[in-house]
Amino acid sequence: MKKRNRRRRRKKSNKMIWITGIFLGIFVLCIVLYIAAQIILSSRGSSPEEILLSYMECISEQKYDEIYEMIDVQSSENITQENFVQRNSAIYEGIEVQNIKIQITEYNETEKTVKYQSSFDTVAGTVSFENEAVFTSGEDGYKLVWYDSLIFPELGADDKVRISSTQAERGQILDRNGKVLAGKGTVSSVGIVPGKLENRDQSIQEIADLLGLTKESIEEKLSANWVKDDSFVPIKTIPKVDELSLSSLSPDEEMLQENERQTKLLNISGVMISDEEVRSYSLGEAAAHLIGYVQNVTAEDLENHPGEGYSSNSVIGRSGIESLYETELKGKDGCKIYIVDSEGNEKTTIAETIKEDGVDIRLTIDSDLQKALYEQFKNDRGCSIAMNPYTGEVLALVSTPSFDNNDFILGMSDEQWTALNENEDQPLYNRFRQVWCPGSTFKPVVAAIGLKTGTLDPNEDFGNEGLSWQKDSSWGSYEVTTLHEYEPVIMKNALIYSDNIYFAKAALKIGADNLMNSLDEIGFNQEVPFEITMAESQYSNTDRIETEIQLADSGYGQGQILVNPLHLASIYTSFLNDGNIIQPYLQYSDNPAGRIWIKEAFSSETVSQVMEGLTGVVNDPNGTGYAAHRDDILLAGKTGTAELKESQEDTSGTEIGWFAVFTADKNAKTPILMISMVENVKGIGGSGYVVSKDKAVLDQYFSE
């Protein structure tokens, strides 16, 4: 009996647990459904105003599927979700809508209408309009009645939104005389009409051979989805044949070869050649490092320059002046967003920005001088700077060897790019922006510092030490060597004979602190104020001149002295401007005037004393720069040879050759200050090699 009762109680207990579980499950389900309902209601908004705000927020986030859930489909002409999403996404994303703002101005509860002011940014500018939204009310709350006019008030169901753009013309880059250095040019575009090809495999191989391409690369272009039998498929851009040049008495050999190549291409069925307007660089290799080049924008460019007016059809400056003045040169494309009816007739303009062509950039560069310097040094690793020493106008900036920036416009093959990068002479390397060991061209700077600090007497005779010298036995086996013996050993003669021993002694007299402080005062360890960023000149690899030997070597431009050529040229302007260092600049002005960078770097008396030696360098028969002497124009300057070697005994090192030369007469008709550097002049005449080439350039410059 007891067992039976326990069994009954157990059954009753199990039944209670089962019933409790059911109710608990129902309770939990109700809570879940309630929360879900609240989320849905919250997302939809509990009022028309809130729904409209949610609607606009979803447009910003491109959540068109969620917007569709907010509308009363039946009252919205039963538009399908697919058509709704397609219509909205095509328009909003096509015109690149951003920064949507909405202000509700009126709500009519009876009519269930909401009036609002809307504005947003587009590819053609800001759009702003007043509009009205209509709602319905039912069991599941308010729903939006959607019509096309919610996108734009003027937009009908059969209308379309169109975008048209007008590309701005890129500004030209001009030299000081208005000659175009970068501007419009014409090239030939070689293309294939696939349906007209005969013996397809053979023809494509012939085309590949003539254009320096692979057969596979051409096949890849011909297999693009858009290509049809009658399509013109561009394959490669090549130079345009100059008919006028061909008809001259002595036609250019390269032009003759190009004409022959294009004739062979046109003899292949299916090949067409058409003219194409491109960016062109008139000086090519002679100014490639200075002018730079443009290329088509990439996806990365578009990502890095949002809202700056670039499109997939734009070009962008990659280097040189093209990059430096990109904002001014590129201009601003025009763009128009408008509505057309079902027949293509324009109904109304939504937004429009007017095209603004890029501005021309006129440089102080003399293209004839630029080309002359390039032609003289094109086979050397080096650079040249030329400027007007009174105004600061930079007349030439040359780096050699060079590359043809037009090749980047024509389309450089992988083979060409690899060849440029693997060339041991580094033609892509911009040498005029770097720092170099200045050798004896630094001696006038040390002389001026010695006079300024009062540590040097220009008339003190340092004594004839022969061709080698050391301060004392603490230097061990290290000695300073020089090439000439002369007397008296005073500053003027030391500059004329380029005496290393004199300037090693001078540096020791000046002292490390005096020398470092003075160099800092004339621009060392700081950027030269110039449009193009130049490497900073230095007097040590650390923050100071560490040893006595390093100090002595610094006196004649070795040790750890490294100088940027433009900076050195700027310092030299002080010798012609009563001790004021003139600031170099590159953008042309109709009324050029010298802008002082460092006022009273040296005194007038100091530069007068240094100039005696610099004038003698070129005009004294014993001077190291006498080969540049002229009878018609008074020149002054300084040669320099810097030895780069592992030790004093090293005979395998290189020698950097320098020549700094300038007109010494303030009344010179065409004043110029020119500095040239060649990385290795060992065995080819030392600095004399540079002097002879600069003389040829000056002969041409002064004859014009």
C-alpha positions in Angstrom: 0.0 0.0 0.0 2.8 2.4 0.9 4.6 1.5 -2.3 1.5 2.3 -4.4 1.2 5.7 -2.7 4.8 6.5 -3.3 4.3 5.5 -7.0 1.3 7.8 -7.3 3.1 10.7 -5.6 6.0 10.3 -8.0 3.7 10.3 -11.1 2.0 13.4 -9.8 5.4 15.1 -9.2 6.6 14.3 -12.7 3.4 15.7 -14.2 3.8 19.0 -12.3 7.4 19.3 -13.5 6.2 18.7 -17.1 3.4 21.3 -16.8 5.8 23.8 -15.2 8.3 23.3 -18.0 5.6 24.0 -20.6 4.5 27.3 -19.0 8.2 28.3 -18.5 8.9 27.6 -22.2 5.8 29.6 -23.2 6.9 32.5 -21.0 10.4 32.6 -22.4 9.0 32.4 -26.0 6.8 35.4 -25.2 9.7 37.4 -23.9 11.7 36.6 -27.0 8.8 37.5 -29.3 8.3 40.7 -27.4 12.0 41.7 -27.6 12.0 40.9 -31.3 8.9 43.0 -31.9 10.4 45.9 -30.0 13.6 45.7 -32.1 11.5 45.6 -35.3 9.3 48.5 -34.1 12.4 50.4 -33.0 14.1 49.9 -36.4 11.0 51.0 -38.2 10.4 53.9 -35.9 7.2 54.5 -33.9 6.3 57.6 -35.8 6.5 58.7 -39.5 9.2 61.2 -38.6 11.4 58.5 -37.0 10.7 56.2 -40.0 11.8 58.9 -42.4 15.0 59.5 -40.4 15.7 55.7 -40.4 15.0 55.7 -44.2 17.7 58.4 -44.8 20.2 56.7 -42.5 19.8 53.4 -44.5 20.4 55.3 -47.7 23.7 56.6 -46.2 24.6 53.0 -45.3 23.4 51.6 -48.6 21.0 49.2 -46.8 18.3 49.2 -49.5 16.9 45.9 -48.4 16.1 47.3 -45.0 14.5 50.4 -46.6 12.2 48.1 -48.6 10.9 46.7 -45.3 9.7 50.2 -44.3 7.5 50.8 -47.4 3.9 50.0 -48.0 4.4 47.9 -51.1 0.8 47.9 -52.2 0.6 51.7 -52.0 3.9 51.9 -53.8 2.6 50.5 -57.1 3.7 47.0 -55.9 7.3 47.6 -56.7 9.4 44.5 -56.2 12.3 44.4 -53.8 14.7 43.7 -56.7 13.5 46.7 -58.7 13.5 48.9 -55.6 17.1 48.0 -54.7 18.3 48.3 -58.2 16.7 51.7 -58.8 17.9 53.3 -55.5 21.4 51.8 -55.6 22.0 52.8 -59.2 21.1 56.4 -58.5 22.5 57.0 -55.1 25.8 55.2 -55.7 26.1 56.4 -59.2 26.1 60.1 -58.1 28.3 59.2 -55.1 26.0 60.5 -52.4 27.6 61.3 -49.1 26.8 63.3 -45.9 23.0 63.1 -46.1 21.3 65.6 -43.9 17.6 65.9 -43.2 15.5 68.4 -41.3 11.8 67.7 -40.8 9.9 71.0 -41.2 6.2 69.9 -40.8 4.1 66.8 -39.9 0.4 66.6 -40.8 -1.1 63.9 -38.6 -4.4 63.9 -40.4 -2.8 63.5 -43.9 0.0 61.4 -42.5 2.5 63.5 -44.5 6.0 64.7 -43.5 7.6 67.7 -45.1 11.4 67.9 -44.9 14.5 69.7 -46.2 17.2 67.3 -47.5 20.8 67.9 -48.6 23.7 65.7 -49.5 27.0 65.9 -51.3 27.4 64.4 -54.8 30.1 64.0 -57.4 28.8 67.3 -59.0 28.5 69.2 -55.7 25.9 69.6 -53.0 22.2 69.0 -53.7 19.5 70.6 -51.6 15.7 70.4 -51.9 12.4 70.4 -50.1 10.2 67.3 -50.3 7.2 65.5 -48.8 6.8 61.9 -47.7 3.4 60.1 -47.4 2.7 57.3 -44.9 0.0 54.8 -44.3 -1.1 53.3 -41.0 -2.0 49.7 -40.3 -1.8 46.9 -37.8 2.0 46.8 -38.1 2.4 50.5 -37.7 3.3 53.2 -40.1 4.6 52.5 -43.6 6.1 54.8 -46.2 4.5 55.2 -49.5 7.4 55.2 -51.9 7.6 57.0 -55.3 10.6 57.9 -57.4 10.1 61.5 -56.4 11.4 60.6 -52.9 14.9 60.5 -54.6 14.4 63.8 -56.3 11.1 65.7 -56.4 11.3 66.1 -60.2 12.1 62.4 -60.8 9.3 60.4 -62.5 9.0 56.6 -62.7 10.1 56.6 -66.4 12.8 59.1 -65.9 16.5 58.4 -65.6 19.3 60.2 -63.8 22.4 60.9 -66.0 25.9 62.1 -65.2 28.1 63.8 -67.7 31.7 65.0 -67.1 34.0 67.4 -68.8 37.7 66.7 -68.3 39.8 69.6 -67.3 42.9 70.3 -69.3 46.1 69.8 -67.3 48.2 73.0 -67.0 51.5 73.3 -68.9 54.9 73.5 -67.4 56.9 76.3 -69.1 60.5 77.5 -68.9 61.4 81.1 -68.2 61.0 82.0 -71.8 57.6 80.4 -72.2 58.9 77.2 -73.9 56.7 74.2 -73.1 58.5 71.7 -71.0 55.3 69.6 -70.4 52.1 69.9 -72.3 50.0 68.5 -75.0 51.5 66.0 -77.3 50.4 63.5 -79.9 51.3 59.8 -80.0 50.2 56.9 -82.2 47.9 54.3 -80.7 48.4 50.9 -82.3 45.3 48.7 -82.1 43.8 45.6 -83.6 40.3 45.0 -85.0 40.0 41.2 -84.2 37.5 40.4 -87.0 39.9 41.7 -89.6 42.9 39.6 -88.6 44.0 37.0 -91.1 46.2 34.1 -90.1 45.5 35.2 -86.5 48.4 33.4 -84.7 51.0 34.4 -87.2 49.7 38.0 -87.4 49.7 38.4 -83.6 53.2 37.1 -83.3 54.4 39.6 -86.0 52.7 42.4 -84.1 54.3 41.3 -80.8 57.7 41.3 -82.4 57.3 44.7 -83.9 56.0 46.2 -80.6 58.4 44.4 -78.3 55.5 42.6 -76.6 54.6 39.0 -75.9 52.0 37.2 -77.9 50.3 36.2 -74.7 49.9 39.9 -73.6 48.2 40.7 -76.8 45.9 37.7 -76.6 44.9 38.7 -73.1 43.8 42.2 -74.4 41.9 40.6 -77.3 40.0 38.3 -74.9 38.5 41.0 -72.7 34.8 40.7 -72.2 34.0 44.0 -74.0 35.8 43.0 -77.2 33.8 42.3 -80.3 34.9 41.5 -83.9 34.6 45.1 -85.0 36.1 46.6 -81.8 39.3 48.7 -81.9 41.5 47.1 -79.2 44.4 49.4 -78.2 47.6 47.4 -77.9 50.4 49.9 -77.4 51.2 53.6 -77.6 54.2 54.5 -79.8 55.8 57.7 -80.9 54.0 59.6 -83.7 55.9 59.9 -87.0 56.8 63.5 -87.7 56.1 63.9 -91.4 57.9 67.2 -91.5 61.0 65.7 -90.1 60.9 62.9 -92.6 60.8 65.3 -95.5 63.8 67.3 -94.3 67.2 67.1 -96.0 68.7 65.2 -93.0 65.8 63.3 -91.4 66.3 61.9 -87.9 67.5 58.3 -87.9 65.2 57.3 -85.1 62.3 58.8 -86.9 63.1 56.9 -90.1 63.2 53.6 -88.1 59.9 54.4 -86.5 58.3 55.2 -89.8 59.6 51.8 -91.1 58.1 50.0 -88.1 54.7 51.6 -88.5 54.6 50.8 -92.2 55.2 47.1 -91.4 52.5 47.2 -88.8 49.9 48.7 -91.2 50.7 46.0 -93.7 49.3 43.4 -91.3 45.5 43.0 -91.8 43.5 44.1 -88.8 46.1 46.6 -87.5 45.1 50.3 -87.2 47.1 53.3 -86.0 45.3 56.4 -84.7 46.5 59.6 -83.1 46.0 60.1 -79.4 46.6 63.2 -77.3 48.9 62.7 -74.3 51.2 64.5 -72.0 54.5 65.2 -73.7 57.9 66.3 -72.4 60.0 68.3 -74.8 63.4 68.0 -73.1 62.9 64.3 -72.3 66.1 62.9 -70.7 67.6 66.4 -70.2 65.0 67.3 -67.6 63.3 64.1 -66.5 64.4 64.3 -62.9 63.3 67.9 -62.6 60.0 67.7 -64.6 58.9 64.2 -63.6 56.0 62.5 -65.2 52.3 61.6 -64.9 50.6 58.3 -64.9 47.0 57.1 -64.8 45.5 57.0 -61.3 45.3 53.6 -59.6 42.7 52.3 -57.2 45.2 53.1 -54.4 45.4 56.8 -55.6 41.6 57.1 -55.6 41.6 55.7 -52.0 44.3 58.1 -50.9 42.8 61.2 -52.5 39.1 61.0 -51.7 37.0 64.1 -52.6 39.9 65.6 -54.7 38.2 65.2 -58.1 40.1 62.2 -59.4 38.3 59.5 -61.4 39.4 56.3 -63.1 40.2 58.4 -66.2 42.5 60.9 -64.4 46.2 61.2 -64.4 48.3 62.2 -61.5 51.9 63.6 -61.1 54.3 60.9 -59.9 57.5 62.9 -59.5 59.3 66.2 -60.0 57.3 69.3 -60.9 54.4 67.2 -62.1 54.0 65.9 -58.5 55.1 69.1 -56.7 52.4 71.3 -58.4 49.8 68.5 -58.9 47.0 70.5 -57.3 47.6 73.5 -59.5 48.3 71.6 -62.7 45.4 69.1 -62.6 42.5 71.6 -62.5 39.0 70.4 -61.7 36.8 68.3 -64.0 33.3 69.6 -64.7 30.4 67.4 -63.8 26.6 67.5 -64.3 23.9 65.4 -62.8 20.5 65.8 -64.6 17.2 64.0 -65.2 16.1 62.9 -68.7 12.6 61.6 -69.7 11.8 58.3 -71.3 12.8 59.8 -74.7 16.1 61.1 -73.5 15.2 64.7 -73.3 16.7 66.7 -70.5 14.1 67.7 -67.9 16.2 69.4 -65.2 19.7 69.8 -63.8 20.2 68.5 -60.3 23.8 69.7 -59.7 26.6 71.0 -61.8 30.2 72.0 -61.3 31.9 73.9 -64.0 35.2 72.7 -65.4 38.3 74.6 -64.3 41.4 73.9 -66.4 44.7 73.5 -64.6 47.0 76.6 -64.3 50.3 76.8 -66.2 53.4 76.7 -64.0 56.3 78.8 -65.3 59.7 78.0 -64.0 62.9 79.9 -63.8 64.6 77.2 -65.8 66.5 78.1 -69.0 65.8 75.1 -71.2 68.7 75.7 -73.5 71.1 75.8 -70.5 69.4 72.7 -69.0 69.9 70.8 -72.3 73.5 72.0 -72.8 74.5 70.8 -69.3 72.8 67.4 -69.9 74.5 66.9 -73.3 77.9 67.5 -71.7 77.4 65.2 -68.8 74.9 62.7 -70.0 77.3 59.8 -69.9 78.6 60.7 -66.4 77.1 59.9 -63.0 76.7 63.4 -61.6 74.6 66.5 -61.4 74.7 70.2 -62.2 73.1 73.3 -60.7 72.9 76.7 -62.3 71.3 79.9 -60.8 71.3 83.6 -61.1 73.5 84.5 -58.0 71.7 87.9 -57.5 68.1 86.9 -57.9 68.2 83.3 -56.7 66.5 82.1 -59.9 67.5 78.5 -60.5 68.4 78.2 -64.2 69.1 74.5 -64.4 68.8 71.3 -62.3 70.4 68.3 -64.1 70.9 64.7 -63.0 72.9 62.3 -65.1 72.6 59.7 -66.5 68.9 60.1 -67.0 65.8 58.4 -68.4 63.2 59.6 -70.9 60.0 60.5 -69.0 58.0 60.2 -72.3 58.5 56.4 -71.9 56.2 56.5 -68.9 53.5 58.1 -71.1 53.9 55.7 -74.0 53.7 52.8 -71.6 56.9 51.2 -70.2 57.3 47.5 -70.6 58.4 45.2 -67.7 61.7 44.8 -69.6 62.3 48.5 -69.8 61.5 49.1 -66.2 63.7 46.2 -65.0 66.6 47.5 -67.2 66.3 51.0 -65.7 66.2 49.7 -62.1 69.1 47.2 -62.6 71.3 49.7 -64.5 74.5 50.1 -62.4 74.6 53.8 -63.3 71.2 54.3 -61.6 69.5 56.5 -64.2 66.4 56.9 -62.0 68.4 58.2 -59.1 68.1 62.0 -58.6 71.6 63.2 -57.8 71.0 66.9 -57.5 68.8 66.2 -54.4 71.5 64.3 -52.6 74.6 65.3 -50.5 78.1 64.7 -51.6 81.6 65.1 -50.3 82.5 68.6 -51.7 86.3 68.4 -51.6 88.1 71.6 -52.3 84.9 73.5 -53.3 84.4 73.7 -49.6 87.7 75.6 -49.0 86.2 79.1 -49.7 83.5 78.4 -47.0 86.2 77.5 -44.5 88.2 80.6 -45.4 85.1 82.8 -44.9 84.4 81.2 -41.5 88.0 81.7 -40.4 87.9 85.4 -41.3 84.4 85.8 -39.7 85.5 84.2 -36.4 88.8 86.1 -36.4 90.8 82.9 -36.2 92.5 83.4 -39.6 94.6 86.3 -40.9 94.5 86.2 -44.7 98.1 87.4 -44.9 99.6 85.0 -42.4 102.2 82.7 -44.1 101.6 79.2 -42.9 104.9 78.1 -44.3 105.9 75.6 -47.0 105.4 72.1 -45.6 106.0 70.3 -48.9 103.4 67.9 -50.2 102.6 66.1 -46.9 102.1 67.2 -43.3 100.8 66.1 -40.0 100.3 68.1 -36.8 102.4 65.8 -34.6 103.1 62.2 -33.8 99.7 61.8 -32.2 98.3 61.4 -35.7 100.3 58.2 -36.1 100.9 57.5 -39.8 98.1 59.8 -41.0 99.2 62.7 -43.1 97.4 65.5 -45.1 98.7 65.6 -48.7 98.5 68.3 -51.3 99.5 68.6 -55.0 101.4 71.9 -55.3 104.2 73.7 -53.6 104.2 77.6 -53.7 105.1 80.6 -51.7 104.0 82.6 -49.8 101.5 80.2 -48.2 98.7 82.7 -47.6 94.9 82.4 -48.0 94.7 83.8 -51.5 97.4 81.5 -52.9 96.0 78.5 -50.9 92.8 78.9 -52.8 94.5 79.4 -56.2 96.7 76.3 -55.7 93.9 74.4 -53.8 96.2 73.6 -50.9 94.9 70.9 -48.6 97.6 71.4 -45.9 96.7 75.1 -45.5 93.0 74.4 -45.0 93.7 71.5 -42.6 95.7 73.9 -40.5 93.0 76.6 -40.9 90.3 74.2 -39.6 92.5 73.4 -36.5 92.9 77.1 -35.9 89.2 77.7 -36.2 88.4 74.9 -33.8 85.6 72.3 -34.0 83.0 74.3 -32.0 83.6 77.5 -34.1 83.4 75.5 -37.3 80.2 73.6 -36.4 78.4 76.7 -35.1 79.3 78.7 -38.1 78.2 75.9 -40.5 74.9 75.6 -38.6 74.4 79.4 -39.1 74.7 79.0 -42.9 72.2 76.2 -43.3 73.9 72.9 -42.3 71.7 70.3 -40.7 68.5 72.1 -42.0 66.5 72.1 -45.2 67.3 74.5 -47.9 64.2 76.8 -48.4 63.3 75.6 -51.9 60.3 74.1 -53.7 62.0 70.7 -54.1 63.1 69.0 -50.9 66.9 68.6 -50.8 68.9 66.4 -48.5 70.4 68.3 -45.6 74.1 69.2 -45.6 76.2 67.8 -42.7 79.6 68.2 -41.1 79.6 64.8 -39.2 77.9 61.5 -39.2 77.1 62.2 -35.5 76.1 65.4 -33.9 79.6 66.9 -33.9 83.1 66.7 -35.3 84.7 64.1 -33.0 88.5 64.1 -33.6 91.3 66.4 -34.5 92.0 64.5 -37.7 88.3 64.7 -38.7 88.5 68.5 -38.0 91.6 68.8 -40.2 90.1 66.8 -43.0 86.9 68.9 -42.8 89.0 72.0 -43.6 89.5 70.9 -47.2 86.0 69.4 -47.7 86.6 65.8 -46.7 86.3 64.0 -43.4 82.5 63.6 -42.9 81.5 66.8 -44.7 78.6 66.2 -47.1 77.0 69.1 -49.0 73.9 69.4 -51.3 75.0 71.1 -54.5 72.1 73.6 -54.4 73.0 74.5 -50.8 76.6 75.0 -51.8 75.6 77.2 -54.7 73.5 79.3 -52.3 76.4 79.7 -50.0 78.5 80.9 -52.9 76.0 83.7 -53.6 77.2 85.4 -50.5 80.5 86.1 -52.3 78.6 88.3 -54.7 76.0 89.8 -52.4 78.1 91.5 -49.7 77.9 88.4 -47.5 74.1 87.8 -47.8 73.1 84.3 -48.8 70.4 84.4 -51.4 67.4 82.0 -51.4 67.1 79.8 -54.5 63.7 79.5 -56.1 62.1 77.8 -59.0 58.8 79.5 -59.8 59.2 82.3 -62.3 58.4 85.9 -61.5 58.2 88.8 -64.0 60.1 91.0 -61.5 62.8 88.8 -60.0 64.5 90.2 -56.9 67.0 88.5 -54.6 65.3 87.1 -51.5 67.8 86.9 -48.7 67.9 83.5 -46.9 70.7 84.2 -44.4 71.4 87.9 -43.8 75.0 88.9 -43.2 76.4 85.4 -43.2 79.7 87.1 -43.8 81.0 90.6 -43.8 81.7 92.6 -47.0 85.3 92.6 -46.1 85.4 88.9 -45.6 83.9 88.1 -49.0 86.2 90.6 -50.7 89.2 88.8 -49.3 87.8 85.4 -50.3 87.0 86.7 -53.8 90.7 87.5 -54.4 91.5 83.8 -54.2 88.4 82.7 -56.2 89.1 85.1 -59.0 92.7 83.9 -59.1 91.5 80.2 -59.4 90.2 81.0 -62.9 92.3 83.8 -64.0 95.8 83.1 -62.6 97.7 80.7 -64.9 98.6 78.7 -61.8 94.9 78.4 -60.8 93.3 75.0 -60.9 90.4 76.4 -62.9 92.4 78.4 -65.4 91.1 76.3 -68.3 87.8 78.1 -67.9 89.4 81.5 -68.2 87.8 84.0 -70.6 89.1 87.3 -72.0 85.6 88.8 -72.4 83.9 87.9 -69.1 85.5 87.9 -65.7 84.8 84.5 -64.0 85.7 83.2 -60.6 85.3 79.8 -59.0 86.8 76.8 -57.3 87.6 73.3 -58.4 87.4 70.3 -56.1 88.4 66.7 -56.0 87.2 64.5 -53.1 88.8 61.2 -52.6 86.6 58.3 -51.4 88.7 55.5 -50.1 88.8 53.0 -47.2 92.2 54.2 -45.9 95.0 56.6 -46.8 96.8 53.7 -48.5 93.8 52.6 -50.5 94.4 53.0 -54.2 91.1 51.6 -55.5 88.8 54.4 -54.3 87.0 56.9 -56.5 87.4 60.6 -56.9 84.5 63.0 -57.0 85.2 65.9 -59.4 83.7 69.4 -58.9 83.8 72.8 -60.5 82.0 75.9 -59.1 82.2 78.8 -61.4 80.4 82.2 -61.6 80.5 85.6 -63.2 82.5 87.9 -60.9 81.4 91.2 -62.4 78.2 92.6 -60.9 77.5 94.3 -64.2 77.6 91.0 -66.2 74.9 91.0 -68.8 74.0 87.3 -68.1 75.1 86.6 -64.6 75.4 82.9 -63.7 76.6 80.6 -60.9 77.1 77.0 -61.9 78.2 74.0 -60.0 78.8 70.6 -61.6 79.8 67.3 -59.9 80.9 64.0 -61.4 81.0 61.0 -59.2 84.2 59.5 -60.5 86.9 61.4 -62.3 89.8 59.2 -61.4 92.0 58.6 -64.3 90.2 61.0 -66.6 91.6 64.3 -65.5 90.2 64.8 -62.0 88.4 68.1 -61.6 89.9 69.3 -64.9 87.4 66.9 -66.6 84.5 68.8 -65.1 86.1 72.2 -65.8 86.4 71.4 -69.6 82.8 70.4 -69.8 81.5 73.4 -67.9 83.6 75.7 -70.1 81.9 74.2 -73.2 78.5 75.0 -71.6 79.5 78.5 -70.7 80.8 79.1 -74.2 77.4 78.2 -75.5 75.5 80.2 -72.8 77.5 83.4 -73.3 77.2 83.2 -77.1 73.4 83.3 -77.1 
